[in-house]
Amino acid sequence: MASTDTKADDLAGLEAGLDALDAVQVRRTPAREVLLSKVLPPVVAVVLVVLVWQLLVWAKVTDDYKLPPPAAVWNSLTDMWLQGTLLEVIWTSVSRGLLGFVMAVAIGTPLGLLVARVKVVRAAIGPILSGLQSLPSVAWVAPAVIWLGLNDSMMYAVILLGAVPSVANGLVSGVDQVPPLFLRAGRTIGATGLRGTIHIVLPAALPGYLAGLKQGWAFSWRSLMAAEIIASSPDLGLGLGQLLENGRNNFDMPGIFLAILLILFVGIAIDLLIFSPLERRVLRGRGLLVKS
């Protein structure tokens, strides 16, 4: 009798716990809390980096032409702004990078599904994809220039060769982590073939696929910068990579630092504006993120 009462109490406790989970309300984070927890820390970090940078300049740890003061980099930034070239240079690279990334996703997604779902294809090209992902994207610049010439097609070819393996491998990893129970349940309700892939496999593999997309963007951006630095030409327009190379050719250290900071800024901005919201949405949809 006592055992029966204990089981009943355990069942009641379990039901109460499930009810409590269902009752969790997603609340909107106050603006002040967002400022203190998400905005203030990176601002403080940037200020500290600039301060340390300026202290190193004052301490004369090296020559000024090797380590320019932050004010000189700021002057280069304002000069480009006043000349009206700053946004144009940024957009030249960003537009190339985003378009190349979209093409990489369009190619890498079906390729990843094919590798993940067909054993013969995985055995044939799975190792090749892993090898291509570890190959430095700068290695593709020379053959791409010979094949396609100094044009935008060469840029996109380098981006695709660098990003497609990452997108495909990310999706393969996500599909491999889908619980077999999901697939059996899908077959039970008739979700097989393409329907099962769309409604069962892809949603379940979304966290791994999203990680692959983030890595794919990183490879796209790095591949583009390598292509712009090595294959710079007036016919290609002035992008961030060309800006960095021009600074090297002119021995303009403030310009070099400015180009590096702009490349870093774009990478961080894309992550904050695109991938971080997508990641929060995926986590929230799986009940892993309570606050928003």
C-alpha positions in Angstrom: 0.0 0.0 0.0 2.8 2.4 0.9 4.5 1.6 -2.4 1.3 2.5 -4.3 1.1 5.8 -2.4 4.7 6.6 -3.3 4.2 5.9 -7.0 1.1 8.1 -6.9 3.1 10.9 -5.2 5.9 10.6 -7.8 3.3 10.8 -10.6 1.7 13.8 -9.1 5.1 15.5 -8.7 5.9 14.7 -12.3 2.6 16.2 -13.5 3.2 19.3 -11.4 6.7 19.7 -12.9 5.3 19.4 -16.5 2.6 21.9 -15.6 5.2 24.3 -14.3 7.2 24.0 -17.5 4.1 24.7 -19.6 3.4 27.7 -17.4 6.7 29.4 -18.1 6.0 32.7 -19.7 8.4 34.3 -22.2 9.0 37.9 -21.0 10.4 40.8 -22.9 13.8 41.9 -21.5 13.7 45.5 -20.3 15.7 47.9 -22.3 17.9 48.9 -19.3 18.8 45.2 -18.7 19.7 44.8 -22.4 22.0 47.8 -22.2 23.7 46.6 -19.1 24.1 42.9 -20.2 24.6 43.1 -23.9 25.6 46.6 -25.0 27.7 47.9 -22.2 30.2 44.9 -22.0 31.4 45.1 -25.7 31.5 48.9 -25.5 33.7 48.7 -22.4 35.9 46.1 -24.1 36.4 48.3 -27.2 37.3 51.3 -25.0 39.8 49.2 -23.1 41.4 48.0 -26.3 41.7 51.5 -27.6 43.2 52.7 -24.3 45.8 49.9 -24.3 46.6 50.7 -27.9 47.1 54.4 -27.1 49.3 53.5 -24.0 51.5 51.3 -26.2 51.9 54.3 -28.6 52.8 56.6 -25.8 55.2 54.1 -24.4 57.0 54.0 -27.7 57.1 50.2 -27.8 57.8 50.5 -31.5 58.1 53.1 -34.2 55.0 55.2 -35.1 55.1 54.0 -38.7 54.7 50.5 -37.4 52.0 51.1 -34.8 50.0 54.3 -35.7 48.0 56.0 -32.9 44.2 55.5 -32.8 43.8 59.2 -33.9 45.6 58.5 -37.2 43.3 55.6 -38.0 40.3 57.8 -37.1 41.6 60.5 -39.4 41.8 57.9 -42.2 38.2 56.9 -41.5 36.9 60.5 -41.6 38.9 61.2 -44.8 37.2 58.3 -46.5 33.8 59.4 -45.2 34.3 63.0 -46.4 35.4 61.8 -49.8 32.3 59.6 -50.0 34.2 56.4 -50.5 33.7 54.6 -47.2 30.3 53.2 -47.6 31.0 52.3 -51.3 34.1 50.3 -50.3 32.2 48.5 -47.6 29.2 47.7 -49.8 31.4 46.4 -52.6 32.8 43.7 -50.3 29.6 43.0 -48.4 27.4 42.6 -51.5 29.9 40.2 -53.0 30.2 38.3 -49.8 26.4 38.0 -49.2 25.7 37.0 -52.8 28.5 34.4 -52.8 27.2 33.1 -49.5 23.6 32.7 -50.8 25.0 30.8 -53.8 27.0 28.6 -51.4 23.9 27.8 -49.4 21.9 27.0 -52.6 24.6 24.6 -53.6 25.7 23.3 -50.2 22.2 22.5 -48.9 21.1 19.9 -51.4 24.7 18.5 -51.6 24.7 18.1 -47.8 21.4 16.3 -47.8 22.6 14.0 -50.6 25.7 13.1 -48.7 23.9 12.7 -45.4 21.1 10.5 -46.8 22.8 8.4 -49.5 25.5 6.1 -48.2 27.2 5.6 -51.6 27.5 9.4 -52.1 28.9 9.8 -48.6 31.5 7.1 -49.1 32.5 8.7 -52.4 32.6 12.4 -51.7 32.3 12.8 -47.9 36.1 12.6 -47.3 36.6 15.0 -50.2 34.2 17.6 -48.6 36.1 17.3 -45.3 39.4 17.8 -47.1 38.1 20.8 -49.0 36.9 22.4 -45.8 40.4 22.2 -44.3 42.0 23.6 -47.5 42.9 27.3 -47.1 40.7 29.3 -49.4 43.7 31.4 -50.5 44.9 28.3 -52.5 42.0 28.7 -54.9 42.8 32.3 -55.9 45.6 31.5 -58.4 43.7 28.8 -60.4 40.5 30.9 -60.3 42.3 33.8 -61.8 43.8 31.6 -64.6 40.4 30.0 -65.2 38.1 33.0 -65.1 40.4 36.1 -65.2 40.3 39.2 -63.0 36.5 39.6 -62.6 33.6 39.1 -60.2 33.2 35.5 -61.5 36.6 34.7 -60.1 35.6 36.2 -56.7 32.4 34.1 -56.5 34.3 31.0 -57.6 36.7 31.4 -54.7 33.8 32.0 -52.2 32.0 28.9 -53.4 35.0 26.7 -53.2 35.6 27.9 -49.7 32.1 28.0 -48.3 30.2 25.1 -49.9 32.1 22.4 -48.1 31.3 24.1 -44.7 27.6 24.4 -45.4 27.3 20.9 -46.7 29.3 19.4 -43.8 27.3 21.4 -41.2 24.1 19.9 -42.6 25.5 16.4 -42.7 26.5 16.8 -39.0 23.0 18.1 -38.2 21.3 15.2 -40.0 23.6 12.7 -38.2 22.3 14.0 -34.9 18.6 13.6 -35.7 17.2 10.9 -33.3 16.1 7.7 -35.2 12.8 7.9 -33.4 12.0 11.1 -35.3 12.5 9.3 -38.6 10.4 6.3 -37.5 7.7 8.5 -36.4 7.8 10.3 -39.7 7.5 7.1 -41.7 4.6 6.1 -39.5 2.6 9.2 -40.6 3.7 8.9 -44.2 6.5 11.5 -44.2 8.9 9.7 -46.4 11.2 10.8 -49.2 11.1 14.5 -50.0 8.3 15.1 -47.6 10.1 13.5 -44.8 13.2 15.5 -45.6 11.3 18.8 -45.6 9.1 18.2 -42.6 11.2 15.9 -40.4 14.9 15.8 -41.2 15.6 19.5 -41.9 13.7 20.9 -38.9 15.4 18.3 -36.6 18.8 19.1 -38.1 18.4 22.8 -37.9 20.8 23.5 -35.0 23.7 21.7 -36.8 22.7 23.2 -40.1 22.7 26.7 -38.6 26.2 26.1 -37.2 27.3 25.1 -40.7 25.7 28.3 -42.1 27.7 30.4 -39.6 30.9 28.7 -40.5 30.0 28.9 -44.1 29.6 32.7 -43.9 33.0 32.9 -42.1 34.6 30.9 -44.9 32.8 33.1 -47.5 34.1 36.3 -45.9 37.7 35.0 -45.5 37.7 33.6 -49.0 36.5 37.0 -50.4 39.2 38.9 -48.5 41.9 36.6 -49.7 40.7 37.0 -53.3 40.5 40.8 -53.1 43.9 41.1 -51.5 45.7 38.8 -54.0 43.8 39.6 -57.2 43.3 43.3 -56.8 42.6 45.2 -60.0 40.9 48.6 -60.8 38.4 46.7 -62.9 37.1 44.9 -59.8 36.3 48.1 -57.9 37.7 49.0 -54.5 36.7 46.6 -51.7 38.0 46.1 -48.2 40.6 43.6 -49.4 41.9 45.9 -52.0 41.9 48.7 -49.4 44.1 46.6 -47.2 46.5 45.8 -50.2 46.6 49.5 -51.2 47.7 50.4 -47.7 50.5 47.8 -47.9 51.6 49.1 -51.3 51.6 52.7 -50.1 53.1 51.8 -46.7 50.1 53.5 -45.1 49.8 51.9 -41.7 46.7 53.9 -40.6 45.0 52.7 -43.8 46.0 49.1 -43.1 44.7 49.3 -39.5 41.5 50.9 -40.8 40.9 48.1 -43.4 41.5 45.4 -40.7 39.1 47.1 -38.4 36.4 47.5 -41.1 36.8 43.8 -42.1 36.4 42.8 -38.4 33.4 45.2 -38.0 31.5 43.7 -41.0 32.1 40.1 -39.7 30.7 41.0 -36.3 27.8 43.0 -37.7 26.6 40.1 -39.9 26.8 37.8 -37.0 24.8 40.1 -34.7 22.2 41.1 -37.3 21.6 37.8 -39.0 23.0 34.7 -37.3 22.4 35.6 -33.6 18.7 36.3 -34.1 18.3 33.1 -36.1 20.1 31.2 -33.3 17.9 32.7 -30.6 14.8 31.8 -32.6 15.9 28.2 -33.0 16.7 27.9 -29.3 13.5 29.5 -28.3 11.5 27.2 -30.6 13.0 24.2 -28.8 12.4 25.6 -25.3 16.0 26.3 -24.7 15.8 30.1 -24.4 13.3 31.4 -21.8 14.0 35.2 -22.0 13.9 37.2 -25.2 
